[in-house]
Amino acid sequence: MKILSKSKQPSDAHGLVTDLQGASRLAVATVSGIVDVVDSMHRNIRGLSPIVGAGQVGPTTGITGFVYRRIRGVTHTIGGGIDAALTRLARGSPQRYRSRNSAATRAALNGLCGDYLADKGNPLAIRMSLYSGDSAVSLDRDALSARFSQGEFVHTGRIVVMIHGLCMNDLQWATSDHDHRSPLATTQESTVLSLLYNSGRHVYENGLDLAAMLEVLYLNWPVPIIEVVFVCHSMGGLVARSAAMQAENGRMKWRSALKAIVFLGTPHLGAPLEQGAAFMLRLLSASPYAAPIASVGMARSAGIKDLRYGRVQKTNSLASAARIKPPDRVRCLLIAATVSAPFNKVGAETKRCRGDGLVPRGSALGLGVSALDQATFFNMNHFELLSSRAVCDKIISWLA
């Protein structure tokens, strides 16, 4: 079964003009933010604030304050003019087609500040969609029937949903020489769909939207769905767990068809890089001179912050994350990668080993499942989990 079509299909982007409009809005916000940082630092230096403690409050006064206000005003005036002009152009602008580079850039931007883009209605914000190959799937009953009723494996009622990680997109399951989706479709006799979502939003928000989307898919699919399997990379595993949890709480029909979730390098117990970043930013925030700089880091997306403790619920600390159990009646299959070489001695696996560069082995295997449902791949980093044929073979052997 061919997963990636060579034919170009319209993406969820409105078009080049709309993307330029989104970029101009983001540029205006960025300039304003930089001015705010410089203004705050200037105010604290001029006011001789203490090294640690409360800084100066209120706007900068005098000529300096006037200059900062003028910069902000001019920036917003120019930005408003550009936005109005692009809005008029966008009305007649044709849809453009996704390229791997543009999709990757947009996905990375959404991972970094996607919650802000969504809150501001920025056209660059990714809207959650399911894709078959490289074209979006309409959830309308007639559209699904027209598109999939003659599909090779539709009659089996089995669906595999691929869920990407932070700052990534659905196209990145395919590498130069491998794509997990093709062998999974063939060996599992399943229809493979890939999720695209805004990874900068809270995990629980994406989980709720995914649960609702799958409910519509379940009700409108051409034949009864008997099995749903998630294959998830990194943050995608947290989104899958959240969707399963919220579908269970909402008594959604598709939840009974969920049979297995495969996690590739998912930080169930959190990611040290985000934990370290949060700690350093708190330290910087203690000084009024460094706090403006720290505010830039504090603006990172809600999705990134959720990785600190592997948060899948609206309220979720490290302690509660550690107590979270795998979804009921679902087989959870955990794969971790480590850049370390294989262990030479029996029992050496109990010693601490390095993770995959982003997620520690203990966090990737931290869901508390049977050892038979865990696997570690050595001499492999976080992103090589997407391109490894050995990883794909392991998934297939588990699901067989």
C-alpha angles and dihedrals in degrees: 000000000000112000104179113055118208091215114098118240130189113264129214087268114103094219146287093294091052091050090051088051091053091047092050091052091050091048091053091050091048094052091048090049092051090050090051091052094049091044092052094047091047091050093052094046092048092046093048093234117192118266090245124024140040118353132212115293131209131040124312109263135213127028092329092056090047090054093051091048091049092051090052092046095048091046093053092044093052091042092051091051093050091046093052092049093048091047089060092046093047093062092072097029116120122233113264127218126249120254123190092244097049092044091050092049093049092046092050091050091050091051091054100043108356094130089058092047091051094046091051094045091241111175089227091068110109117237115216111257140163117231133200105201104325099326127089120250120231112217093210110123095232092044092051091048093049093048104038109022090093094040117134096246103018091106091064093065090223121134130185116198117200114206120194128211138244117319091002138105142210094268092062094074084080116073129180094278108011143044120182090207100068098056091040091055092049101041095041094039087228140139107246119214126180123214122222115194143158102264092192092071122087113283092235091054092053090044092055093048091048092050091051092046092051091050090059091045091050093051095044103039113123093242132024111283110231101171137030122185126185121209108190137183121207112309088013088075091057090050089051093050091048092049091050091048095048093044088053092050091046093046091233116182097230091060092077089059094054104108106161144010121201113203119200111192095331114170097227091165096035140270120275093214091062091041091052093045092051091050094049092048091052089053092049091048090061090072119065088213094056098032094084090055090045089054088067090059091043087061091068114124128281088240092059091048090052089061090066092082102007090259116195100160133061090256115029130148129185091265095051092043090057090054096050112116127211114271113279118260092009126112109228116204116193126201122184129184128208130189087216123103119252117283116263099200132057108254093019089115088076089067120088115273131181120267128230094285094271108033124042117233091240092056094047090051095037101108095093101242132145118290087239088066095051132080135177124204117202131213088025133118131213097270096042086070085077096055104035116114089197090059090049091050090052092052091050092049091052094048095044 
